[in-house]
């Protein structure tokens, strides 16, 4: 952890200083190449990158101040939760502004109530702002996250994420018994204003990843059926998700489908302008705890039925005009 931060923190701080110093030249260059179709999004992408780096720099400094100032465990945690909320919302505001995004939310009533176990779709690193901005912040919910270890390269996620009760997992081993136990432990000792979030797909969806699964499991009729069934999703990885459902201490489940983040899934999409003016459509729905099966086999069938609903929601969101406006 220390060796990682000795690299990542100076790297991010150095990039912030370097890009800020070169900003006038870089902005002129971005403006010059904007007429080229493949580089149409260069200017907003440069502005977002500068904004992101400054969010990181401010976040690192505030995290250090919190470490110096707060010694009582609860006030220390509360200060870090506030920093997490600020960071996520700041990135949303920057992206919304520079890319001229338009957000539409359906099912907002599902967000009300005690902390839930949240199971969102995952299509882009950018869609990770949704749970914080639309659920945790307005409802005052502290979410415990299951995240991939690769995100620890981000200093703010590394520092603040490890101060809070989150779990960073190796995607290759997230279905191991050890990982399942660690995920289940996140659901223990939850306060009414706390919840847990896991991405059932385990990684971001892409057509390439779906095709790779088709080839890898070409002899599995069950997997081929799932891939046909969920054309815009990856099949849920059952290990961590079912472990969380089996350890559920009585929380409702909160699902989240969304369209419009696909244009931010790769850096090339940002640069070529495919995310400019995107309409982001989000749909939430809540399943009461009493409607969730307690048997493991029934829970799997239940999860698959919710993934059917996720696919149906994505189709409906697409038909409603989600995408560029």
C-alpha positions as CSV (number, residue, x, y, z in Angstrom):
1,X,0.0,0.0,0.0
2,X,2.7,2.5,1.0
3,X,4.9,1.7,-2.1
4,X,1.8,2.1,-4.4
5,X,1.0,5.5,-2.9
6,X,4.7,6.6,-3.2
7,X,4.2,6.2,-6.9
8,X,0.6,7.2,-7.5
9,X,0.4,10.3,-5.4
10,X,3.5,12.0,-6.9
11,X,2.4,10.9,-10.3
12,X,-1.0,12.5,-10.0
13,X,0.3,15.6,-8.4
14,X,3.0,16.0,-11.1
15,X,0.5,15.4,-13.9
16,X,-1.8,18.1,-12.3
17,X,1.0,20.6,-12.3
18,X,2.3,19.7,-15.7
19,X,-1.1,19.8,-17.5
20,X,-2.1,23.0,-15.7
21,X,1.1,24.7,-16.8
22,X,0.7,23.5,-20.3
23,X,-3.1,24.2,-20.4
24,X,-3.0,27.3,-22.7
25,X,-1.0,25.4,-25.3
26,X,-3.0,22.3,-24.9
27,X,-6.3,24.1,-25.2
28,X,-5.2,25.8,-28.4
29,X,-4.1,22.5,-29.8
30,X,-7.4,20.9,-28.8
31,X,-9.3,23.7,-30.5
32,X,-7.2,23.3,-33.7
33,X,-8.0,19.6,-34.1
34,X,-11.7,19.9,-33.1
35,X,-12.8,20.1,-36.8
36,X,-11.4,16.6,-37.4
37,X,-14.3,14.1,-36.9
38,X,-12.2,11.6,-35.0
39,X,-10.9,14.4,-32.6
40,X,-14.2,16.3,-32.2
41,X,-14.3,15.7,-28.5
42,X,-10.7,16.7,-27.8
43,X,-11.5,20.0,-26.0
44,X,-14.1,18.7,-23.6
45,X,-11.9,15.7,-22.9
46,X,-8.9,17.9,-22.1
47,X,-11.1,20.0,-19.8
48,X,-12.5,17.0,-18.1
49,X,-9.0,15.5,-17.6
50,X,-7.8,18.8,-16.0
51,X,-10.9,18.8,-13.8
52,X,-10.3,15.2,-12.8
53,X,-6.7,15.8,-11.9
54,X,-7.6,18.8,-9.8
55,X,-10.3,16.8,-8.0
56,X,-7.6,14.2,-7.2
57,X,-5.2,16.9,-6.0
58,X,-7.8,18.6,-3.8
59,X,-8.9,15.2,-2.6
60,X,-5.4,14.2,-1.6
61,X,-4.8,17.4,0.3
62,X,-8.2,17.2,2.1
63,X,-7.5,13.5,3.0
64,X,-4.2,14.6,4.6
65,X,-6.0,17.4,6.5
66,X,-8.6,14.9,7.7
67,X,-5.8,12.6,8.9
68,X,-4.3,15.4,10.9
69,X,-7.5,16.9,12.3
70,X,-9.8,14.0,13.2
71,X,-8.7,11.3,15.8
72,X,-12.1,10.2,17.0
73,X,-13.1,7.2,14.8
74,X,-16.7,8.3,14.1
75,X,-15.8,11.9,13.2
76,X,-12.8,10.5,11.1
77,X,-15.2,8.3,9.1
78,X,-17.8,11.0,8.7
79,X,-15.2,13.4,7.3
80,X,-14.0,10.8,4.8
81,X,-17.6,10.1,3.8
82,X,-18.1,13.8,3.1
83,X,-14.9,13.9,1.1
84,X,-16.1,10.8,-0.9
85,X,-19.4,12.5,-1.7
86,X,-17.7,15.8,-2.7
87,X,-15.3,14.0,-5.0
88,X,-18.1,12.0,-6.8
89,X,-20.4,14.9,-7.2
90,X,-17.6,17.2,-8.4
91,X,-16.7,14.7,-11.2
92,X,-20.4,14.4,-12.2
93,X,-20.7,18.2,-12.4
94,X,-17.5,18.5,-14.5
95,X,-18.6,15.8,-16.9
96,X,-22.1,17.1,-17.2
97,X,-20.8,20.6,-18.0
98,X,-18.0,19.9,-20.5
99,X,-19.8,17.1,-22.4
100,X,-23.3,18.8,-22.1
101,X,-24.9,15.7,-20.7
102,X,-28.5,15.5,-19.9
103,X,-29.6,13.2,-17.0
104,X,-33.1,11.7,-16.7
105,X,-34.1,9.5,-13.7
106,X,-37.0,7.1,-13.4
107,X,-38.2,5.3,-10.3
108,X,-36.8,7.9,-7.9
109,X,-39.3,6.7,-5.2
110,X,-37.3,3.4,-5.0
111,X,-34.4,5.4,-3.5
112,X,-36.4,6.3,-0.4
113,X,-36.1,4.2,2.8
114,X,-33.4,2.6,4.8
115,X,-30.1,1.6,3.3
116,X,-30.3,-1.1,0.7
117,X,-28.1,-3.6,-1.1
118,X,-27.5,-2.0,-4.5
119,X,-26.9,-4.0,-7.6
120,X,-26.3,-1.7,-10.7
121,X,-25.5,-2.3,-14.3
122,X,-21.9,-1.5,-15.1
123,X,-21.0,-0.1,-18.6
124,X,-18.3,2.5,-17.9
125,X,-16.0,3.7,-15.2
126,X,-18.1,6.9,-15.4
127,X,-21.3,5.2,-14.3
128,X,-19.8,4.6,-10.8
129,X,-21.0,8.2,-9.9
130,X,-24.7,7.1,-10.1
131,X,-24.9,5.4,-6.7
132,X,-23.2,8.3,-4.9
133,X,-24.9,11.2,-6.7
134,X,-28.5,9.8,-7.0
135,X,-28.7,7.6,-3.9
136,X,-26.0,8.0,-1.2
137,X,-25.8,11.8,-1.2
138,X,-29.5,12.8,-1.4
139,X,-30.7,10.0,0.9
140,X,-27.8,10.3,3.4
141,X,-26.8,6.6,2.9
142,X,-23.2,5.4,3.5
143,X,-22.5,2.8,0.9
144,X,-20.0,0.0,1.4
145,X,-18.5,-0.9,-2.0
146,X,-17.2,-4.0,-3.6
147,X,-14.6,-2.7,-6.1
148,X,-11.8,-4.1,-8.3
149,X,-8.3,-3.8,-7.0
150,X,-7.2,-2.0,-10.2
151,X,-9.0,1.1,-9.1
152,X,-6.4,1.5,-6.3
153,X,-4.1,3.3,-8.8
154,X,-6.4,6.3,-8.2
155,X,-5.0,8.0,-5.1
156,X,-8.4,9.2,-3.8
157,X,-10.0,5.8,-4.2
158,X,-7.0,4.2,-2.6
159,X,-6.7,6.5,0.4
160,X,-10.3,7.3,1.2
161,X,-11.6,4.0,-0.1
162,X,-9.4,2.1,2.3
163,X,-10.4,4.3,5.3
164,X,-14.0,3.4,4.8
165,X,-15.5,-0.1,5.0
166,X,-15.1,-1.1,1.4
167,X,-13.7,-4.2,-0.2
168,X,-11.2,-4.2,-3.2
169,X,-11.2,-7.6,-4.9
170,X,-9.1,-9.4,-7.5
171,X,-11.5,-9.8,-10.4
172,X,-9.8,-13.1,-11.3
173,X,-10.5,-14.5,-7.8
174,X,-13.7,-12.9,-6.8
175,X,-15.6,-16.2,-6.9
176,X,-13.2,-17.9,-4.5
177,X,-14.4,-18.9,-1.0
178,X,-12.2,-16.3,0.6
179,X,-13.6,-13.5,-1.5
180,X,-17.1,-14.7,-0.9
181,X,-16.6,-14.6,2.8
182,X,-15.1,-11.1,2.6
183,X,-18.1,-9.8,0.5
184,X,-20.5,-11.4,3.0
185,X,-18.7,-9.6,5.9
186,X,-19.6,-6.2,4.4
187,X,-23.2,-6.8,5.2
188,X,-22.5,-7.3,8.9
189,X,-23.3,-4.7,11.5
190,X,-25.0,-2.3,9.1
191,X,-26.6,0.8,10.6
192,X,-30.0,1.9,9.2
193,X,-28.2,4.6,7.1
194,X,-25.7,2.1,5.6
195,X,-26.0,-0.1,2.5
196,X,-23.8,-2.3,0.3
197,X,-23.0,-2.1,-3.4
198,X,-21.8,-4.8,-5.7
199,X,-21.6,-4.9,-9.5
200,X,-23.0,-8.3,-10.3
201,X,-21.3,-8.4,-13.8
202,X,-17.9,-8.1,-12.1
203,X,-16.6,-5.8,-14.9
204,X,-17.8,-3.3,-17.4
205,X,-20.0,-4.6,-20.2
206,X,-18.8,-4.4,-23.8
207,X,-19.7,-6.3,-26.9
208,X,-16.1,-7.5,-27.1
209,X,-16.3,-9.0,-23.6
210,X,-19.6,-10.7,-24.4
211,X,-18.1,-12.2,-27.6
212,X,-15.1,-13.4,-25.6
213,X,-17.5,-15.2,-23.2
214,X,-19.2,-16.8,-26.2
215,X,-16.0,-18.2,-27.5
216,X,-14.7,-19.2,-24.0
217,X,-17.9,-21.1,-23.2
218,X,-18.8,-22.2,-26.7
219,X,-19.6,-25.7,-25.4
220,X,-21.9,-24.4,-22.6
221,X,-25.5,-24.3,-23.7
222,X,-26.4,-22.5,-20.5
223,X,-23.9,-19.7,-21.0
224,X,-24.9,-19.3,-24.6
225,X,-28.5,-19.0,-23.5
226,X,-27.7,-16.4,-21.0
227,X,-25.7,-14.3,-23.5
228,X,-28.7,-14.5,-25.9
229,X,-31.0,-13.6,-23.1
230,X,-29.1,-10.5,-21.9
231,X,-27.8,-8.9,-25.1
232,X,-26.8,-5.6,-23.3
233,X,-25.4,-7.2,-20.2
234,X,-22.9,-9.7,-19.0
235,X,-24.2,-12.7,-17.0
236,X,-24.0,-12.1,-13.3
237,X,-21.0,-13.5,-11.5
238,X,-22.6,-15.5,-8.8
239,X,-20.0,-16.0,-6.2
240,X,-19.9,-12.5,-4.5
241,X,-23.4,-11.6,-5.4
242,X,-25.0,-14.7,-3.9
243,X,-22.7,-14.5,-0.9
244,X,-24.1,-11.0,-0.3
245,X,-27.7,-12.1,-0.7
246,X,-27.2,-15.0,1.7
247,X,-25.6,-12.7,4.3
248,X,-28.3,-10.0,3.8
249,X,-29.4,-9.0,7.3
250,X,-32.8,-7.8,6.2
251,X,-32.2,-5.1,3.6
252,X,-34.2,-4.4,0.4
253,X,-32.5,-4.8,-2.9
254,X,-32.0,-1.7,-5.1
255,X,-31.4,-2.3,-8.8
256,X,-30.2,0.3,-11.3
257,X,-30.4,0.2,-15.1
258,X,-29.0,3.0,-17.3
259,X,-28.3,4.0,-20.9
260,X,-26.0,6.7,-22.2
261,X,-22.7,5.9,-20.4
262,X,-21.6,3.7,-23.3
263,X,-20.0,6.7,-25.0
264,X,-17.6,7.1,-22.0
265,X,-16.5,3.4,-22.0
266,X,-13.2,4.1,-23.8
267,X,-10.9,7.1,-24.1
268,X,-11.3,7.0,-27.9
269,X,-15.0,7.5,-27.5
270,X,-14.4,10.6,-25.5
271,X,-12.0,12.1,-27.9
272,X,-14.1,11.4,-31.0
273,X,-17.0,13.2,-29.5
274,X,-19.5,10.3,-29.3
275,X,-20.4,11.2,-25.7
276,X,-21.1,14.9,-26.5
277,X,-24.7,15.8,-25.8
278,X,-25.5,12.3,-24.5
279,X,-28.8,11.7,-22.7
280,X,-28.2,9.6,-19.7
281,X,-31.4,7.7,-18.7
282,X,-31.4,5.9,-15.4
283,X,-34.1,3.6,-13.9
284,X,-34.2,2.4,-10.3
285,X,-36.4,-0.3,-8.7
286,X,-36.5,-1.7,-5.3
287,X,-37.3,-5.3,-4.2
288,X,-38.5,-5.6,-0.6
289,X,-36.5,-8.0,1.6
290,X,-39.5,-10.2,2.1
291,X,-39.7,-10.9,-1.6
292,X,-36.1,-12.2,-1.9
293,X,-35.8,-16.0,-1.6
294,X,-33.7,-17.4,1.2
295,X,-32.7,-20.6,-0.5
296,X,-29.4,-20.3,-2.5
297,X,-30.8,-22.0,-5.7
298,X,-34.0,-19.9,-5.5
299,X,-31.8,-16.8,-5.1
300,X,-30.0,-17.6,-8.3
301,X,-33.2,-17.9,-10.2
302,X,-34.4,-14.7,-8.6
303,X,-31.2,-12.8,-9.6
304,X,-31.6,-14.1,-13.2
305,X,-35.2,-12.8,-13.2
306,X,-34.0,-9.4,-12.1
307,X,-31.4,-9.5,-14.9
308,X,-34.3,-10.2,-17.3
309,X,-35.9,-7.0,-15.9
310,X,-32.6,-5.2,-16.3
311,X,-32.4,-6.2,-20.0
312,X,-36.1,-5.1,-20.5
313,X,-35.4,-1.8,-18.8
314,X,-32.4,-1.2,-21.0
315,X,-34.5,-1.8,-24.1
316,X,-37.2,0.5,-22.8
317,X,-34.6,3.2,-22.0
318,X,-33.2,2.8,-25.5
319,X,-36.6,3.1,-27.1
320,X,-37.3,6.2,-25.1
321,X,-34.5,8.0,-26.8
322,X,-31.6,7.5,-24.5
323,X,-28.3,8.4,-26.2
324,X,-27.3,11.6,-28.0
325,X,-29.8,14.4,-28.0
